[in-house]
């Protein structure tokens, strides 16, 4: 995939995909609270950190080298 396509795709992911992923992550934590009761803050923090790392793993190849010039 050439650099121009990767830049456009990464912009699309950051503008549309990331906000949608944030909504899903917050909904998951709210579902956990509704299902099992209020979780300690450290469990919620671990879930948010884990989800924050998980979203980038399949997209790492697209974002690699975006800041470099042609």
Secondary structure, DSSP 8 states (H G I E B T S, - for coil): --HHHHHHHHHHIIIIIHHHHHHHHHHHHHHHHHHH----HHHHHHHHHHHHHHHHHTTHHHHTTTTS--
